Amino acid sequence: MKIIRENAPALALIGAMVLFPFAISLLTGEPIDAGTPKFWQGMLAQVFILAVYAISYDLLMGYAGILSFGHAMFFGAGGYVVGILLKHAGWSLPAATLAVILSAAALSLLIGVTALRVQGVYLTMVTLAFAQMMFVISEATDFREWTGAEDGLQSIPVPAWLSPTHQRLTFYFVSLAFCILSYYLVRRITQSPTGRVLVAIRENELRARAIGYNTFVYKLVAMVVAGIMAALAGMMNALWNLNANPNMLATSTTINALLMTIIGGAGTLSGPLLGAAFIHLLGYGLNVAFGPRWPLLFGLVYVAIVLFLPYGFMGAWRSWLLKRRLKM
């Protein structure tokens, strides 16, 4: 009972997400696999995927203090690996998923061993350089047969049971489960001794090193875990869109992860979930209401959040709770 009470908000949210498609169908009077219910299933499925991507970035920046401008390379790599294996190699989805995990682990190890030997802005620039290199490769005509070059890898064959077009509800629940499992995996890591060391590194790496911790190894572990999660999010994104394109590897994709983390609250885990929902749903709403001018309005909203909520939504909420407890 204690565990249920402590996790009541999370359990309530999960229950709401499970019932959401049925509630929308009931409210609109439309079949659950058509019209408005199907549209909102797709919107939330994209939120769940982006949330995992944002959580992976929060593990790096919010906990380990690693500011990477190349996180999109893992996101894009996951999409391209699963697309190439499903379309050109004829692999099954489970085998392709395992390949995504192994390739992301190898890539993040390579990037980590190289980039983590420097700090600060130099680390940021090294990760950006690797990401730009992969972006150029994805657009190269030499690999057009495999990657589609600037047009991207189109018409990725997705198993019938997971088709985002014909089995939207199934895809919704798979992406929801993916989000929940990813969140609790990272939560276990951040609440473990390893997570506490990562926070110590973020706050004062020299002191953590002086105590006796091998900070390089801990940061490398964080980068590998974050890279694998981002790659799996990219895989799910490719399955949803039925394509993988160079935009998945672009710097703007990394900036989106940064925005979702900052808006929701860095170092909170639940913050990136809110940030992903906020950015995706607000972007859709502004686009519908204002058309091509919506990025300008979103920029103004972002500036207002930074000015008035510098620690993001969850940071502001925790600060308010702390002040309330101190007054009691």
C-alpha positions as CSV (number, residue, x, y, z in Angstrom):
1,M,0.0,0.0,0.0
2,K,2.9,2.4,0.8
3,I,4.3,1.9,-2.7
4,I,0.9,2.6,-4.3
5,R,0.5,5.8,-2.2
6,E,4.0,7.0,-3.1
7,N,3.4,6.4,-6.8
8,A,-0.3,7.4,-6.9
9,P,0.2,10.4,-9.3
10,A,2.2,8.3,-11.7
11,L,-0.3,5.4,-11.6
12,A,-3.2,7.8,-12.1
13,L,-1.4,9.3,-15.1
14,I,-0.8,5.8,-16.6
15,G,-4.4,4.8,-16.0
16,A,-5.6,8.0,-17.7
17,M,-3.3,7.3,-20.8
18,V,-4.6,3.7,-21.0
19,L,-8.2,4.9,-20.9
20,F,-7.7,8.0,-23.1
21,P,-8.5,6.4,-26.5
22,F,-11.7,4.8,-25.2
23,A,-12.7,8.1,-23.5
24,I,-12.2,10.1,-26.7
25,S,-14.2,7.5,-28.7
26,L,-17.0,7.7,-26.1
27,L,-17.1,11.5,-26.1
28,T,-17.0,11.9,-29.9
29,G,-19.2,8.9,-30.7
30,E,-16.8,7.8,-33.3
31,P,-15.2,4.3,-33.6
32,I,-11.9,4.0,-31.7
33,D,-10.0,3.2,-34.9
34,A,-11.3,6.2,-37.0
35,G,-11.6,9.9,-37.0
36,T,-10.8,12.0,-34.0
37,P,-9.9,9.1,-31.6
38,K,-7.4,7.8,-34.2
39,F,-5.9,11.3,-34.7
40,W,-5.3,11.8,-30.9
41,Q,-3.9,8.4,-30.6
42,G,-1.3,9.4,-33.1
43,M,-0.6,12.7,-31.4
44,L,0.1,11.1,-28.0
45,A,2.1,8.3,-29.5
46,Q,4.5,10.9,-30.9
47,V,4.6,12.6,-27.5
48,F,5.6,9.3,-25.9
49,I,8.4,8.8,-28.4
50,L,9.7,12.3,-28.0
51,A,9.4,11.9,-24.2
52,V,11.9,9.0,-24.3
53,Y,14.2,11.0,-26.5
54,A,14.0,14.0,-24.0
55,I,14.6,11.7,-21.0
56,S,17.7,10.3,-22.6
57,Y,19.0,13.8,-23.0
58,D,18.1,14.7,-19.4
59,L,20.2,11.8,-18.2
60,L,23.2,13.4,-20.0
61,M,22.6,17.1,-19.3
62,G,20.4,17.1,-16.2
63,Y,22.2,14.4,-14.2
64,A,25.8,14.0,-15.6
65,G,26.2,17.7,-16.6
66,I,27.2,16.8,-20.2
67,L,26.0,19.4,-22.7
68,S,25.9,17.5,-26.0
69,F,25.0,19.1,-29.4
70,G,25.2,15.7,-31.1
71,H,22.4,13.7,-29.4
72,A,20.5,13.6,-32.7
73,M,23.1,11.3,-34.2
74,F,21.8,8.5,-31.9
75,F,18.2,9.4,-32.7
76,G,18.8,9.3,-36.4
77,A,21.0,6.3,-36.3
78,G,18.2,4.3,-34.6
79,G,15.9,5.2,-37.4
80,Y,18.3,4.5,-40.2
81,V,19.5,1.1,-38.8
82,V,15.9,-0.2,-38.3
83,G,14.9,1.1,-41.7
84,I,17.8,-0.4,-43.6
85,L,17.5,-3.8,-41.9
86,L,13.7,-4.0,-42.4
87,K,13.7,-2.7,-46.0
88,H,16.9,-3.9,-47.5
89,A,18.0,-6.9,-45.4
90,G,14.6,-8.3,-44.7
91,W,15.2,-8.7,-40.9
92,S,12.4,-9.2,-38.4
93,L,11.6,-6.4,-36.1
94,P,13.0,-8.1,-32.9
95,A,16.3,-8.8,-34.7
96,A,16.4,-5.2,-36.0
97,T,15.7,-3.8,-32.5
98,L,18.6,-5.8,-31.1
99,A,20.8,-4.4,-33.9
100,V,19.7,-0.9,-33.0
101,I,20.7,-1.4,-29.4
102,L,24.1,-2.9,-30.2
103,S,24.9,-0.3,-32.9
104,A,23.9,2.5,-30.5
105,A,26.0,1.1,-27.8
106,A,29.0,0.9,-30.1
107,L,28.5,4.4,-31.5
108,S,28.0,5.9,-28.1
109,L,31.2,4.2,-26.8
110,L,33.1,5.5,-29.8
111,I,31.8,9.1,-29.3
112,G,32.1,8.9,-25.5
113,V,35.7,7.7,-25.5
114,T,36.6,10.5,-27.9
115,A,34.5,13.4,-26.7
116,L,34.7,12.8,-22.9
117,R,38.4,13.4,-22.8
118,V,37.7,17.1,-23.1
119,Q,35.2,19.2,-21.1
120,G,32.9,22.3,-21.5
121,V,32.6,23.9,-24.9
122,Y,35.2,21.6,-26.4
123,L,33.1,18.5,-25.6
124,T,30.1,20.3,-27.1
125,M,31.9,21.0,-30.3
126,V,33.3,17.5,-30.6
127,T,29.8,16.0,-30.3
128,L,28.5,18.5,-32.8
129,A,31.3,17.6,-35.2
130,F,30.4,13.9,-35.1
131,A,26.7,14.7,-35.6
132,Q,27.4,16.9,-38.6
133,M,29.5,14.1,-40.1
134,M,26.7,11.6,-39.8
135,F,24.3,14.2,-41.2
136,V,26.5,14.7,-44.3
137,I,26.8,10.9,-44.7
138,S,23.0,10.5,-44.6
139,E,22.7,13.0,-47.5
140,A,25.6,11.6,-49.5
141,T,24.6,10.3,-53.0
142,D,27.2,7.5,-52.7
143,F,24.8,5.7,-50.3
144,R,21.5,6.7,-52.0
145,E,20.6,3.0,-52.6
146,W,20.7,2.4,-48.9
147,T,19.7,5.7,-47.2
148,G,17.8,7.5,-49.9
149,A,20.2,10.5,-49.6
150,E,18.5,13.8,-49.2
151,D,15.1,12.2,-49.8
152,G,15.5,9.8,-46.9
153,L,14.7,6.2,-46.6
154,Q,11.0,5.9,-47.6
155,S,8.4,3.2,-47.2
156,I,9.9,1.2,-44.4
157,P,8.0,-2.1,-44.1
158,V,6.5,-2.3,-40.6
159,P,4.9,-5.6,-39.3
160,A,1.2,-5.6,-39.9
161,W,0.4,-5.9,-36.2
162,L,2.3,-2.6,-35.5
163,S,1.2,-0.6,-38.6
164,P,0.6,3.0,-37.5
165,T,-2.0,3.3,-40.2
166,H,-4.1,0.2,-39.8
167,Q,-3.2,-0.7,-36.2
168,R,-3.1,2.8,-34.6
169,L,-4.4,1.7,-31.2
170,T,-1.8,-1.1,-31.0
171,F,1.0,1.4,-31.9
172,Y,-0.4,3.7,-29.2
173,F,-0.1,1.1,-26.5
174,V,3.3,-0.1,-27.6
175,S,4.7,3.5,-27.6
176,L,3.0,4.1,-24.2
177,A,4.7,0.9,-22.8
178,F,8.0,2.0,-24.3
179,C,7.7,5.4,-22.6
180,I,6.8,3.9,-19.2
181,L,9.6,1.3,-19.3
182,S,12.2,3.8,-20.4
183,Y,11.2,6.2,-17.6
184,Y,11.4,3.6,-14.9
185,L,14.7,2.3,-16.2
186,V,16.3,5.7,-16.0
187,R,14.6,6.4,-12.7
188,R,16.3,3.3,-11.3
189,I,19.6,4.4,-12.6
190,T,19.3,8.0,-11.2
191,Q,18.2,6.7,-7.8
192,S,21.0,4.2,-7.6
193,P,24.6,4.9,-6.3
194,T,25.6,5.4,-9.9
195,G,23.0,8.2,-10.3
196,R,24.3,9.9,-7.1
197,V,27.8,9.9,-8.5
198,L,26.6,11.4,-11.8
199,V,25.0,14.2,-9.8
200,A,28.2,14.7,-7.9
201,I,30.1,14.9,-11.2
202,R,27.6,17.5,-12.4
203,E,28.0,19.6,-9.3
204,N,31.8,19.3,-8.9
205,E,33.7,16.9,-11.0
206,L,37.1,17.7,-9.5
207,R,35.8,16.9,-6.0
208,A,34.2,13.7,-7.2
209,R,37.5,12.7,-8.7
210,A,39.4,13.7,-5.6
211,I,37.1,11.4,-3.5
212,G,38.2,8.5,-5.7
213,Y,35.6,8.1,-8.4
214,N,36.6,7.4,-12.0
215,T,34.4,10.2,-13.4
216,F,35.3,9.2,-17.0
217,V,33.8,5.8,-16.6
218,Y,30.6,7.1,-15.0
219,K,30.1,9.7,-17.7
220,L,30.7,7.0,-20.4
221,V,28.0,4.8,-18.8
222,A,25.6,7.8,-18.9
223,M,26.4,8.4,-22.5
224,V,25.9,4.8,-23.5
225,V,22.6,4.5,-21.8
226,A,21.4,7.8,-23.2
227,G,22.6,6.8,-26.7
228,I,20.7,3.5,-26.6
229,M,17.5,5.2,-25.4
230,A,17.7,7.9,-28.0
231,A,18.4,5.3,-30.7
232,L,15.3,3.3,-29.6
233,A,13.3,6.5,-29.7
234,G,14.5,7.1,-33.2
235,M,13.6,3.6,-34.2
236,M,10.0,4.1,-32.9
237,N,9.9,7.5,-34.8
238,A,10.9,5.8,-38.0
239,L,8.3,3.1,-37.5
240,W,5.7,5.7,-36.9
241,N,6.6,7.8,-40.0
242,L,7.5,4.8,-42.1
243,N,10.7,6.6,-43.1
244,A,14.0,7.8,-41.8
245,N,15.4,11.1,-43.2
246,P,18.4,13.4,-42.6
247,N,16.3,15.8,-40.4
248,M,16.5,13.1,-37.7
249,L,20.3,13.8,-37.6
250,A,20.1,17.6,-37.8
251,T,21.2,19.9,-35.1
252,S,17.7,21.2,-34.7
253,T,16.7,17.7,-33.5
254,T,19.2,18.0,-30.7
255,I,18.0,21.5,-29.9
256,N,14.5,20.1,-29.6
257,A,15.7,17.6,-27.0
258,L,17.4,20.5,-25.2
259,L,14.2,22.6,-25.3
260,M,12.0,19.8,-24.0
261,T,14.5,19.2,-21.1
262,I,14.8,22.8,-20.1
263,I,11.1,23.6,-20.4
264,G,10.1,20.6,-18.4
265,G,12.9,20.9,-15.9
266,A,16.4,19.5,-16.2
267,G,17.4,16.8,-13.7
268,T,13.8,15.8,-12.9
269,L,13.0,13.0,-15.4
270,S,9.3,13.8,-15.2
271,G,10.1,17.3,-16.5
272,P,11.1,16.1,-20.0
273,L,7.8,14.2,-20.2
274,L,6.0,17.5,-19.7
275,G,8.3,19.3,-22.0
276,A,7.7,16.8,-24.8
277,A,4.0,17.1,-24.4
278,F,4.1,20.9,-24.2
279,I,6.3,21.4,-27.3
280,H,4.5,18.9,-29.5
281,L,0.9,19.8,-28.5
282,L,1.6,23.6,-28.4
283,G,3.4,23.4,-31.7
284,Y,0.4,21.7,-33.3
285,G,-2.0,24.2,-31.7
286,L,0.0,27.3,-32.8
287,N,0.4,25.9,-36.3
288,V,-3.4,25.3,-36.7
289,A,-4.1,28.8,-35.3
290,F,-1.4,30.9,-36.9
291,G,0.0,28.9,-39.7
292,P,3.6,29.5,-40.8
293,R,4.1,32.2,-38.1
294,W,3.8,29.7,-35.3
295,P,7.7,29.3,-34.7
296,L,7.9,33.0,-33.9
297,L,5.1,32.7,-31.3
298,F,6.6,29.6,-29.9
299,G,9.9,31.5,-29.5
300,L,8.1,34.2,-27.5
301,V,6.6,31.5,-25.3
302,Y,10.0,29.9,-24.7
303,V,11.5,33.2,-23.8
304,A,8.7,33.8,-21.3
305,I,9.2,30.4,-19.7
306,V,13.0,31.0,-19.4
307,L,12.4,34.4,-17.7
308,F,9.6,33.4,-15.3
309,L,10.3,29.6,-14.9
310,P,14.1,29.3,-15.2
311,Y,14.1,25.8,-13.7
312,G,11.2,24.6,-15.9
313,F,7.8,23.4,-15.0
314,M,8.9,20.6,-12.6
315,G,11.6,22.8,-11.1
316,A,9.1,25.5,-10.3
317,W,6.7,23.0,-8.8
318,R,9.4,21.5,-6.6
319,S,10.5,25.0,-5.5
320,W,6.9,25.8,-4.5
321,L,6.5,22.6,-2.6
322,L,9.8,23.3,-0.7
323,K,8.7,26.8,0.3
324,R,5.4,25.5,1.4
325,R,7.0,22.9,3.7
326,L,9.3,25.4,5.2
327,K,6.4,27.7,6.1
328,M,4.5,24.9,7.8
